[in-house]
Amino acid sequence: MPRKSDFCPKPLMRIAALVAAVNLCACTAVQVTVPQDIVASSTAMDIHGMASIGGLFGDGNVDIGPYQVTGVHFDASDQSRWSLGIFQQHEEKSGFRFVLHGAASDWTVSCRRSNAGSTVRLFGVDGVAKQRDLHCDLRSGTRLASLDMSEDVEHVRGSMQLDGHRFAIYPYSYGNPQPGVTPSPLGFRIEKNQRSIAAVELRSAGQLWLGNDVPQEQRAALVAGLAAVLFDQRG
């Protein structure tokens, strides 16, 4: 008769310990979802109200730290599709708009986005090309700014123009993706002179980080720009 202690042999104990360690690492990794070069020199702002956007029965309102975003409205999409022989193409166009209220200034944001794709079937194999673009115009009184994002099967990148300055926008991800597989971004960061000055994460209970040394007159505009990127990804 086996003893009671034999029902939990050492190999099973090792497996249980390994599983626990993997789960612990996974939980820890989820908590680190922002470029670390901005954490120590920025203010973190919680995002609330994302569940209210994208609805069919009214405009949504979102709070980003001390900033209020009102009138988040998504337009109905316009879709087209056509094919010719082995070639197929489809395109979807839509837009959204909102107003960001800051302590020093309000920014009205209007965005247009397009999502296009084409497929060529040759010898039973599909060749796929995708292109997704976002363009936003931002206005605060007489001040103007713009934001552009572009995404294809290999890259996601963008830029923002504000007060004669150009800011680069990049996604950030973590983990070890499979060869040839681009991981889904956990968030986006704004860079100036190759240094992160702001970032936003995409998960449901997200946060936005804004560098403490960002000039006061640019802070609300950068928050509005990242809000547009967030709404585009989540709307």
Contacts in CASP RR format, 6 or more apart in sequence:
PFRMAT RR
TARGET T0000
AUTHOR 0000-0000-0000
METHOD contacts of the structure
MODEL  1
MPRKSDFCPKPLMRIAALVAAVNLCACTAVQVTVPQDIVASSTAMDIHGM
ASIGGLFGDGNVDIGPYQVTGVHFDASDQSRWSLGIFQQHEEKSGFRFVL
HGAASDWTVSCRRSNAGSTVRLFGVDGVAKQRDLHCDLRSGTRLASLDMS
EDVEHVRGSMQLDGHRFAIYPYSYGNPQPGVTPSPLGFRIEKNQRSIAAV
ELRSAGQLWLGNDVPQEQRAALVAGLAAVLFDQRG
29 174 0 8 1.000
29 175 0 8 1.000
32 174 0 8 1.000
33 174 0 8 1.000
33 186 0 8 1.000
33 187 0 8 1.000
33 201 0 8 1.000
33 203 0 8 1.000
34 172 0 8 1.000
34 187 0 8 1.000
34 199 0 8 1.000
34 201 0 8 1.000
34 207 0 8 1.000
34 209 0 8 1.000
35 172 0 8 1.000
35 189 0 8 1.000
35 196 0 8 1.000
35 199 0 8 1.000
37 195 0 8 1.000
37 196 0 8 1.000
38 189 0 8 1.000
38 196 0 8 1.000
38 197 0 8 1.000
38 198 0 8 1.000
38 199 0 8 1.000
38 209 0 8 1.000
38 211 0 8 1.000
39 209 0 8 1.000
41 211 0 8 1.000
41 212 0 8 1.000
41 213 0 8 1.000
42 198 0 8 1.000
42 199 0 8 1.000
42 209 0 8 1.000
42 210 0 8 1.000
42 211 0 8 1.000
42 212 0 8 1.000
43 209 0 8 1.000
43 210 0 8 1.000
43 211 0 8 1.000
43 212 0 8 1.000
44 207 0 8 1.000
44 208 0 8 1.000
44 209 0 8 1.000
45 64 0 8 1.000
45 65 0 8 1.000
45 66 0 8 1.000
45 67 0 8 1.000
45 207 0 8 1.000
45 208 0 8 1.000
45 209 0 8 1.000
45 210 0 8 1.000
45 223 0 8 1.000
46 63 0 8 1.000
46 64 0 8 1.000
46 65 0 8 1.000
46 205 0 8 1.000
46 206 0 8 1.000
46 207 0 8 1.000
47 62 0 8 1.000
47 63 0 8 1.000
47 64 0 8 1.000
47 65 0 8 1.000
47 200 0 8 1.000
47 205 0 8 1.000
47 206 0 8 1.000
47 207 0 8 1.000
47 208 0 8 1.000
47 230 0 8 1.000
48 62 0 8 1.000
48 63 0 8 1.000
49 60 0 8 1.000
49 61 0 8 1.000
49 62 0 8 1.000
49 63 0 8 1.000
50 62 0 8 1.000
50 204 0 8 1.000
50 206 0 8 1.000
50 230 0 8 1.000
50 234 0 8 1.000
52 60 0 8 1.000
52 61 0 8 1.000
52 62 0 8 1.000
52 72 0 8 1.000
53 60 0 8 1.000
53 62 0 8 1.000
53 72 0 8 1.000
53 74 0 8 1.000
53 231 0 8 1.000
53 234 0 8 1.000
53 235 0 8 1.000
54 60 0 8 1.000
54 72 0 8 1.000
54 74 0 8 1.000
54 235 0 8 1.000
55 74 0 8 1.000
58 73 0 8 1.000
59 70 0 8 1.000
59 71 0 8 1.000
59 72 0 8 1.000
59 73 0 8 1.000
60 70 0 8 1.000
60 71 0 8 1.000
60 72 0 8 1.000
60 73 0 8 1.000
61 68 0 8 1.000
61 69 0 8 1.000
61 70 0 8 1.000
61 71 0 8 1.000
61 72 0 8 1.000
62 68 0 8 1.000
62 69 0 8 1.000
62 72 0 8 1.000
62 227 0 8 1.000
63 69 0 8 1.000
64 100 0 8 1.000
64 208 0 8 1.000
64 223 0 8 1.000
64 227 0 8 1.000
65 208 0 8 1.000
66 102 0 8 1.000
66 103 0 8 1.000
67 100 0 8 1.000
67 101 0 8 1.000
67 102 0 8 1.000
67 220 0 8 1.000
67 223 0 8 1.000
68 100 0 8 1.000
68 101 0 8 1.000
68 102 0 8 1.000
69 98 0 8 1.000
69 99 0 8 1.000
69 100 0 8 1.000
69 101 0 8 1.000
69 227 0 8 1.000
70 98 0 8 1.000
70 99 0 8 1.000
70 101 0 8 1.000
71 97 0 8 1.000
71 98 0 8 1.000
71 99 0 8 1.000
72 96 0 8 1.000
72 97 0 8 1.000
72 98 0 8 1.000
72 231 0 8 1.000
73 96 0 8 1.000
73 97 0 8 1.000
73 98 0 8 1.000
74 94 0 8 1.000
74 95 0 8 1.000
74 96 0 8 1.000
74 235 0 8 1.000
75 94 0 8 1.000
75 95 0 8 1.000
75 96 0 8 1.000
76 94 0 8 1.000
77 92 0 8 1.000
77 93 0 8 1.000
77 94 0 8 1.000
78 92 0 8 1.000
78 93 0 8 1.000
78 94 0 8 1.000
79 90 0 8 1.000
79 91 0 8 1.000
79 92 0 8 1.000
79 93 0 8 1.000
80 90 0 8 1.000
80 91 0 8 1.000
80 92 0 8 1.000
81 88 0 8 1.000
81 89 0 8 1.000
81 90 0 8 1.000
81 91 0 8 1.000
82 88 0 8 1.000
82 89 0 8 1.000
82 90 0 8 1.000
83 89 0 8 1.000
86 120 0 8 1.000
86 121 0 8 1.000
86 122 0 8 1.000
87 118 0 8 1.000
87 119 0 8 1.000
87 120 0 8 1.000
88 118 0 8 1.000
88 119 0 8 1.000
88 120 0 8 1.000
88 121 0 8 1.000
89 116 0 8 1.000
89 117 0 8 1.000
89 118 0 8 1.000
89 119 0 8 1.000
90 116 0 8 1.000
90 117 0 8 1.000
90 118 0 8 1.000
91 114 0 8 1.000
91 115 0 8 1.000
91 116 0 8 1.000
91 117 0 8 1.000
92 114 0 8 1.000
92 115 0 8 1.000
92 116 0 8 1.000
93 112 0 8 1.000
93 113 0 8 1.000
93 114 0 8 1.000
93 115 0 8 1.000
94 112 0 8 1.000
94 113 0 8 1.000
95 111 0 8 1.000
95 112 0 8 1.000
95 113 0 8 1.000
96 111 0 8 1.000
96 113 0 8 1.000
96 231 0 8 1.000
96 232 0 8 1.000
96 235 0 8 1.000
97 108 0 8 1.000
97 109 0 8 1.000
97 110 0 8 1.000
97 111 0 8 1.000
98 109 0 8 1.000
98 227 0 8 1.000
98 228 0 8 1.000
98 231 0 8 1.000
99 106 0 8 1.000
99 107 0 8 1.000
99 108 0 8 1.000
99 109 0 8 1.000
100 106 0 8 1.000
100 107 0 8 1.000
100 109 0 8 1.000
100 220 0 8 1.000
100 223 0 8 1.000
100 224 0 8 1.000
100 227 0 8 1.000
102 220 0 8 1.000
103 220 0 8 1.000
104 216 0 8 1.000
104 217 0 8 1.000
104 219 0 8 1.000
104 220 0 8 1.000
105 140 0 8 1.000
105 143 0 8 1.000
105 217 0 8 1.000
105 220 0 8 1.000
105 221 0 8 1.000
106 140 0 8 1.000
106 220 0 8 1.000
107 138 0 8 1.000
107 139 0 8 1.000
107 140 0 8 1.000
107 145 0 8 1.000
107 220 0 8 1.000
107 221 0 8 1.000
107 224 0 8 1.000
108 138 0 8 1.000
108 139 0 8 1.000
108 140 0 8 1.000
109 136 0 8 1.000
109 137 0 8 1.000
109 138 0 8 1.000
109 224 0 8 1.000
109 225 0 8 1.000
109 227 0 8 1.000
109 228 0 8 1.000
110 136 0 8 1.000
110 137 0 8 1.000
111 134 0 8 1.000
111 135 0 8 1.000
111 136 0 8 1.000
111 137 0 8 1.000
111 147 0 8 1.000
111 228 0 8 1.000
111 231 0 8 1.000
111 232 0 8 1.000
112 134 0 8 1.000
112 135 0 8 1.000
112 136 0 8 1.000
113 132 0 8 1.000
113 133 0 8 1.000
113 134 0 8 1.000
113 135 0 8 1.000
113 232 0 8 1.000
114 131 0 8 1.000
114 132 0 8 1.000
114 133 0 8 1.000
115 130 0 8 1.000
115 131 0 8 1.000
115 132 0 8 1.000
116 130 0 8 1.000
116 131 0 8 1.000
116 132 0 8 1.000
117 128 0 8 1.000
117 129 0 8 1.000
117 130 0 8 1.000
117 131 0 8 1.000
118 128 0 8 1.000
118 129 0 8 1.000
119 126 0 8 1.000
119 127 0 8 1.000
119 128 0 8 1.000
119 129 0 8 1.000
120 126 0 8 1.000
120 127 0 8 1.000
121 127 0 8 1.000
128 153 0 8 1.000
129 152 0 8 1.000
129 153 0 8 1.000
130 151 0 8 1.000
130 152 0 8 1.000
130 153 0 8 1.000
131 150 0 8 1.000
131 151 0 8 1.000
131 152 0 8 1.000
132 150 0 8 1.000
132 151 0 8 1.000
132 152 0 8 1.000
133 148 0 8 1.000
133 149 0 8 1.000
133 150 0 8 1.000
133 151 0 8 1.000
134 147 0 8 1.000
134 148 0 8 1.000
134 149 0 8 1.000
134 150 0 8 1.000
134 228 0 8 1.000
134 229 0 8 1.000
134 232 0 8 1.000
135 146 0 8 1.000
135 147 0 8 1.000
135 148 0 8 1.000
136 146 0 8 1.000
136 147 0 8 1.000
136 148 0 8 1.000
136 225 0 8 1.000
136 228 0 8 1.000
137 144 0 8 1.000
137 145 0 8 1.000
137 146 0 8 1.000
138 144 0 8 1.000
138 145 0 8 1.000
138 146 0 8 1.000
138 147 0 8 1.000
138 162 0 8 1.000
138 221 0 8 1.000
138 224 0 8 1.000
138 225 0 8 1.000
138 228 0 8 1.000
139 145 0 8 1.000
140 220 0 8 1.000
140 221 0 8 1.000
143 163 0 8 1.000
143 221 0 8 1.000
145 160 0 8 1.000
145 161 0 8 1.000
145 162 0 8 1.000
145 163 0 8 1.000
145 221 0 8 1.000
145 225 0 8 1.000
146 160 0 8 1.000
146 161 0 8 1.000
147 158 0 8 1.000
147 159 0 8 1.000
147 160 0 8 1.000
147 161 0 8 1.000
147 169 0 8 1.000
147 225 0 8 1.000
147 228 0 8 1.000
147 229 0 8 1.000
148 158 0 8 1.000
148 159 0 8 1.000
148 160 0 8 1.000
149 156 0 8 1.000
149 157 0 8 1.000
149 158 0 8 1.000
149 169 0 8 1.000
149 229 0 8 1.000
149 232 0 8 1.000
150 156 0 8 1.000
150 157 0 8 1.000
150 158 0 8 1.000
153 182 0 8 1.000
154 182 0 8 1.000
156 170 0 8 1.000
156 171 0 8 1.000
156 185 0 8 1.000
157 168 0 8 1.000
157 169 0 8 1.000
157 170 0 8 1.000
158 168 0 8 1.000
158 169 0 8 1.000
158 170 0 8 1.000
159 166 0 8 1.000
159 167 0 8 1.000
159 168 0 8 1.000
159 169 0 8 1.000
160 166 0 8 1.000
160 167 0 8 1.000
160 169 0 8 1.000
160 190 0 8 1.000
160 222 0 8 1.000
160 225 0 8 1.000
161 167 0 8 1.000
162 218 0 8 1.000
162 221 0 8 1.000
162 222 0 8 1.000
163 217 0 8 1.000
163 218 0 8 1.000
165 192 0 8 1.000
167 190 0 8 1.000
167 191 0 8 1.000
167 192 0 8 1.000
167 197 0 8 1.000
167 222 0 8 1.000
168 190 0 8 1.000
168 191 0 8 1.000
168 192 0 8 1.000
169 188 0 8 1.000
169 189 0 8 1.000
169 190 0 8 1.000
169 191 0 8 1.000
169 229 0 8 1.000
170 188 0 8 1.000
170 189 0 8 1.000
170 191 0 8 1.000
171 185 0 8 1.000
171 186 0 8 1.000
171 187 0 8 1.000
171 188 0 8 1.000
171 189 0 8 1.000
172 185 0 8 1.000
172 186 0 8 1.000
172 187 0 8 1.000
172 188 0 8 1.000
172 189 0 8 1.000
172 199 0 8 1.000
173 183 0 8 1.000
173 184 0 8 1.000
173 185 0 8 1.000
173 186 0 8 1.000
173 187 0 8 1.000
174 183 0 8 1.000
174 186 0 8 1.000
175 183 0 8 1.000
177 183 0 8 1.000
185 202 0 8 1.000
186 201 0 8 1.000
186 202 0 8 1.000
186 203 0 8 1.000
187 199 0 8 1.000
187 200 0 8 1.000
187 201 0 8 1.000
187 202 0 8 1.000
188 199 0 8 1.000
188 200 0 8 1.000
188 202 0 8 1.000
188 226 0 8 1.000
188 229 0 8 1.000
188 230 0 8 1.000
189 196 0 8 1.000
189 198 0 8 1.000
189 199 0 8 1.000
190 196 0 8 1.000
190 197 0 8 1.000
190 198 0 8 1.000
190 199 0 8 1.000
190 222 0 8 1.000
190 226 0 8 1.000
191 197 0 8 1.000
197 210 0 8 1.000
197 211 0 8 1.000
197 213 0 8 1.000
197 214 0 8 1.000
197 222 0 8 1.000
198 208 0 8 1.000
198 209 0 8 1.000
198 210 0 8 1.000
198 211 0 8 1.000
198 214 0 8 1.000
198 222 0 8 1.000
198 223 0 8 1.000
198 226 0 8 1.000
199 208 0 8 1.000
199 209 0 8 1.000
199 226 0 8 1.000
200 206 0 8 1.000
200 207 0 8 1.000
200 208 0 8 1.000
200 209 0 8 1.000
200 226 0 8 1.000
200 227 0 8 1.000
200 229 0 8 1.000
200 230 0 8 1.000
201 207 0 8 1.000
201 208 0 8 1.000
202 230 0 8 1.000
202 233 0 8 1.000
202 234 0 8 1.000
208 223 0 8 1.000
208 226 0 8 1.000
208 227 0 8 1.000
208 230 0 8 1.000
210 219 0 8 1.000
210 222 0 8 1.000
210 223 0 8 1.000
214 222 0 8 1.000
END
